[in-house]
């Protein structure tokens, strides 16, 4: 890949006491790498291994899809999370999960702990020509829904004419598969709001949506939109392997690799025009 800069992405970002604030803009070229992880709560030893594996990939930033701690609002657990995350020296973007926020008090603790763009519970940042959007499905006013002010903000923010690629991160999946543990307890709990969100993603030309909550890896397509569930960073797993997701951007090409904590490749797929050598 040309001019590939490494990037690792976690949906919640750097805490004031631990890491530096996550910037709203990263000035990178057409090629870069980021990493996505999720659901590390209650699995400190595994999370340490995931962090080491991600850092070795030299990403430009990391995004975490949520559930960073086990008990919402627990400041001791936040302190430990930041200590375990210290090897991460690139921007670390965080997404709220239901183990992070479940009421107004824990949401305030979240804001106290993180240094993220916007209002810190939902926000956007840009990387070169690309847009990254982090949503909050755990707002006490609209639990398991993207509605009201947040939905209106999202509608204003997404813009396929302005950005080359658009990636969205949120904790609760929109669509669950047969055998999923949280079926009926994710965004599918409110089908009308869920469908409005999915429709907006389609209308605004979102390239890919990353989610957590299910402690496993799963990719699925809905009306041509790719949803990637990555919840294997330490929480009690529902599948046989813990993992992180490596995303490499090379112009219009998006290459995705799922790597387990031992470093083995578990899945890979591409979106966009393939290079000649890959196409063969």
C-alpha positions as CSV (number, residue, x, y, z in Angstrom):
1,X,0.0,0.0,0.0
2,X,1.2,3.5,-0.7
3,X,2.2,5.9,2.0
4,X,0.7,3.8,4.7
5,X,0.7,5.4,8.1
6,X,-0.2,3.2,11.1
7,X,-3.4,4.1,13.0
8,X,-5.1,2.4,16.0
9,X,-8.7,3.3,16.9
10,X,-10.5,2.9,20.2
11,X,-13.9,4.4,20.6
12,X,-13.3,6.0,24.1
13,X,-10.4,8.4,24.2
14,X,-7.6,9.4,26.5
15,X,-8.3,10.3,30.0
16,X,-7.1,13.5,31.7
17,X,-5.1,11.7,34.3
18,X,-3.7,9.1,31.9
19,X,-3.5,10.0,28.3
20,X,-3.6,13.2,26.3
21,X,-6.8,14.6,24.9
22,X,-8.0,13.1,21.6
23,X,-7.9,15.7,18.8
24,X,-10.8,16.6,16.6
25,X,-8.6,16.6,13.5
26,X,-5.7,14.4,12.5
27,X,-3.7,15.6,9.5
28,X,-2.8,12.4,7.6
29,X,-2.4,11.6,3.9
30,X,-4.3,9.2,1.7
31,X,-2.9,6.1,3.4
32,X,-3.1,5.3,7.1
33,X,-4.0,2.6,9.6
34,X,-6.2,2.5,12.6
35,X,-7.4,-0.2,15.0
36,X,-10.8,-0.9,16.5
37,X,-11.3,-2.9,19.7
38,X,-14.3,-3.2,22.1
39,X,-15.6,-4.7,25.4
40,X,-12.5,-5.0,27.4
41,X,-14.2,-4.7,30.8
42,X,-13.7,-7.5,33.4
43,X,-10.7,-8.9,31.4
44,X,-7.6,-6.9,32.4
45,X,-5.0,-9.6,31.5
46,X,-6.5,-10.1,28.0
47,X,-6.9,-6.3,27.5
48,X,-3.2,-5.9,28.2
49,X,-2.4,-8.4,25.5
50,X,-4.8,-6.8,23.1
51,X,-3.2,-3.4,23.7
52,X,0.3,-4.8,23.2
53,X,-0.8,-6.5,19.9
54,X,-2.5,-3.3,18.7
55,X,0.5,-1.1,19.6
56,X,2.9,-3.4,17.7
57,X,0.8,-2.6,14.5
58,X,1.8,1.0,14.9
59,X,-1.6,2.5,14.2
60,X,-2.2,6.3,13.8
61,X,-5.0,6.0,16.3
62,X,-7.3,3.5,18.1
63,X,-11.0,3.4,18.7
64,X,-12.8,1.5,21.4
65,X,-16.5,0.5,20.9
66,X,-17.3,0.7,24.6
67,X,-17.6,-1.1,27.9
68,X,-14.3,0.0,29.2
69,X,-15.1,-0.7,32.9
70,X,-17.4,-3.2,34.6
71,X,-19.4,-0.8,36.9
72,X,-20.8,2.4,35.5
73,X,-19.3,5.5,37.3
74,X,-16.7,3.5,39.3
75,X,-13.7,5.9,39.5
76,X,-11.4,3.2,40.8
77,X,-12.1,1.1,37.7
78,X,-11.5,4.1,35.5
79,X,-8.2,4.7,37.1
80,X,-7.2,1.0,36.4
81,X,-8.4,1.3,32.8
82,X,-6.2,4.3,32.2
83,X,-3.2,2.5,33.8
84,X,-3.8,-0.5,31.6
85,X,-4.1,1.8,28.6
86,X,-0.8,3.6,29.1
87,X,1.1,1.7,26.4
88,X,-1.2,3.5,23.9
89,X,0.7,6.7,22.8
90,X,-1.5,7.5,19.8
91,X,-4.9,9.2,20.0
92,X,-7.4,6.9,21.7
93,X,-11.1,7.5,20.9
94,X,-13.7,6.0,23.2
95,X,-17.4,5.0,22.7
96,X,-19.7,4.8,25.7
97,X,-21.0,1.4,26.5
98,X,-23.7,0.3,29.0
99,X,-21.1,-0.6,31.5
100,X,-19.7,2.9,31.3
101,X,-22.9,4.9,31.4
102,X,-26.3,3.9,32.7
103,X,-27.6,7.1,34.4
104,X,-26.9,10.8,34.7
105,X,-24.3,10.3,37.5
106,X,-22.2,7.8,35.6
107,X,-22.5,9.9,32.4
108,X,-21.0,12.9,34.4
109,X,-18.2,10.6,35.6
110,X,-17.6,9.7,31.9
111,X,-17.2,13.4,31.1
112,X,-14.9,13.9,34.1
113,X,-12.7,11.0,33.0
114,X,-12.3,11.5,29.2
115,X,-11.0,14.3,27.0
116,X,-12.9,13.9,23.7
117,X,-14.1,16.3,21.0
118,X,-17.6,17.8,21.1
119,X,-19.8,17.0,24.1
120,X,-17.6,14.0,24.8
121,X,-20.4,11.4,24.8
122,X,-21.0,11.7,21.1
123,X,-18.7,13.5,18.7
124,X,-16.9,13.5,15.4
125,X,-13.3,13.8,14.2
126,X,-11.6,14.0,10.8
127,X,-8.6,12.2,9.5
128,X,-7.4,13.8,6.3
129,X,-10.4,13.5,3.9
130,X,-12.3,11.1,6.1
131,X,-14.9,11.5,8.8
132,X,-15.2,9.4,12.0
133,X,-18.4,9.6,14.1
134,X,-18.8,8.2,17.6
135,X,-22.4,7.9,18.9
136,X,-23.8,7.4,22.4
137,X,-26.4,4.7,22.7
138,X,-26.4,4.9,26.5
139,X,-27.7,8.4,27.1
140,X,-30.1,8.1,30.0
141,X,-32.7,10.1,28.1
142,X,-32.7,7.9,25.0
143,X,-31.2,4.6,26.2
144,X,-30.6,2.2,23.3
145,X,-31.7,4.8,20.8
146,X,-30.1,7.6,18.7
147,X,-32.8,10.2,18.8
148,X,-33.6,13.9,19.6
149,X,-30.6,16.2,19.5
150,X,-28.1,13.5,18.8
151,X,-30.0,12.3,15.7
152,X,-30.3,15.9,14.5
153,X,-26.6,16.5,15.0
154,X,-25.7,13.2,13.2
155,X,-27.9,14.2,10.3
156,X,-26.0,17.5,10.0
157,X,-22.6,16.0,10.5
158,X,-22.6,13.1,7.9
159,X,-21.9,14.4,4.4
160,X,-20.7,12.1,1.6
161,X,-20.1,15.0,-0.7
162,X,-17.6,16.5,1.7
163,X,-15.8,13.4,2.9
164,X,-14.1,10.5,1.0
165,X,-14.9,7.9,3.7
166,X,-17.3,7.9,6.6
167,X,-17.0,5.5,9.6
168,X,-19.5,5.3,12.5
169,X,-18.9,3.8,15.9
170,X,-21.5,2.9,18.6
171,X,-21.8,0.3,21.3
172,X,-25.2,-1.4,20.7
173,X,-25.7,-3.3,17.4
174,X,-28.7,-2.2,15.2
175,X,-29.3,-5.8,13.9
176,X,-28.8,-9.0,15.8
177,X,-28.3,-12.5,14.3
178,X,-29.8,-15.8,15.3
179,X,-28.1,-16.9,18.5
180,X,-26.9,-13.4,19.5
181,X,-26.8,-12.9,23.3
182,X,-28.3,-9.4,23.4
183,X,-31.1,-9.9,20.9
184,X,-34.0,-7.6,22.0
185,X,-31.6,-5.7,24.3
186,X,-29.7,-3.6,21.7
187,X,-31.0,-1.0,19.2
188,X,-33.4,-3.6,18.0
189,X,-35.4,-2.9,21.2
190,X,-36.9,0.2,19.4
191,X,-37.2,-0.9,15.7
192,X,-38.6,2.4,14.5
193,X,-35.7,4.4,15.8
194,X,-33.3,1.7,14.7
195,X,-34.6,1.7,11.2
196,X,-34.5,5.5,11.0
197,X,-30.8,5.4,12.0
198,X,-30.0,2.7,9.4
199,X,-31.8,4.7,6.7
200,X,-29.8,7.8,7.6
201,X,-26.6,5.8,7.3
202,X,-27.6,4.7,3.8
203,X,-28.8,8.1,2.7
204,X,-25.6,9.8,3.9
205,X,-23.3,7.3,2.3
206,X,-21.7,5.8,5.4
207,X,-19.0,3.3,4.5
208,X,-18.9,1.1,7.6
209,X,-20.3,0.9,11.1
210,X,-18.4,-0.6,14.0
211,X,-20.2,-1.9,17.1
212,X,-19.6,-3.8,20.4
213,X,-21.9,-5.2,23.1
214,X,-21.8,-8.8,21.8
215,X,-18.5,-10.2,23.1
216,X,-17.5,-11.7,19.7
217,X,-16.6,-10.8,16.2
218,X,-19.3,-10.7,13.5
219,X,-19.7,-8.9,10.2
220,X,-23.0,-8.6,8.4
221,X,-24.4,-6.6,5.5
222,X,-27.8,-4.8,5.5
223,X,-29.0,-3.1,2.3
224,X,-25.4,-2.9,1.2
225,X,-24.0,-1.4,4.4
226,X,-21.3,-3.3,6.2
227,X,-21.7,-3.6,10.0
228,X,-18.7,-5.0,12.0
229,X,-19.2,-6.2,15.6
230,X,-16.0,-6.2,17.6
231,X,-16.4,-7.0,21.2
232,X,-13.5,-9.3,21.9
233,X,-11.0,-7.2,24.0
234,X,-11.4,-9.0,27.3
235,X,-15.0,-9.2,28.5
236,X,-16.3,-12.8,28.9
237,X,-16.2,-14.0,25.3
238,X,-19.1,-15.6,23.4
239,X,-16.8,-17.0,20.7
240,X,-13.5,-18.9,20.7
241,X,-11.1,-16.0,20.3
242,X,-10.3,-12.5,21.6
243,X,-9.4,-10.0,18.9
244,X,-8.9,-6.5,17.5
245,X,-9.6,-5.1,14.0
246,X,-7.0,-3.5,11.8
247,X,-8.3,-1.1,9.2
248,X,-6.0,0.2,6.5
249,X,-7.0,3.1,4.2
250,X,-5.2,3.5,0.9
251,X,-7.1,6.1,-1.1
252,X,-10.5,4.6,-2.0
253,X,-9.5,1.1,-0.8
254,X,-10.5,0.0,2.7
255,X,-8.7,-3.2,3.9
256,X,-9.9,-4.9,7.1
257,X,-8.1,-7.6,9.0
258,X,-9.3,-9.3,12.2
259,X,-6.4,-10.4,14.3
260,X,-6.6,-12.6,17.5
261,X,-4.6,-11.9,20.6
262,X,-2.0,-14.4,19.5
263,X,-1.5,-12.5,16.3
264,X,-3.2,-14.9,13.9
265,X,-5.4,-13.6,11.1
266,X,-9.0,-14.7,11.6
267,X,-10.8,-12.8,8.8
268,X,-10.1,-10.2,6.2
269,X,-12.2,-8.3,3.6
270,X,-11.8,-5.3,1.2
271,X,-14.1,-2.5,0.2
272,X,-13.4,-0.3,-2.8
273,X,-11.3,-0.9,-5.9
274,X,-8.6,-3.6,-5.4
275,X,-5.1,-3.0,-6.5
276,X,-4.1,-5.0,-9.5
277,X,-1.9,-7.5,-7.5
278,X,-4.7,-8.1,-5.0
279,X,-7.4,-8.5,-7.7
280,X,-5.5,-11.5,-9.1
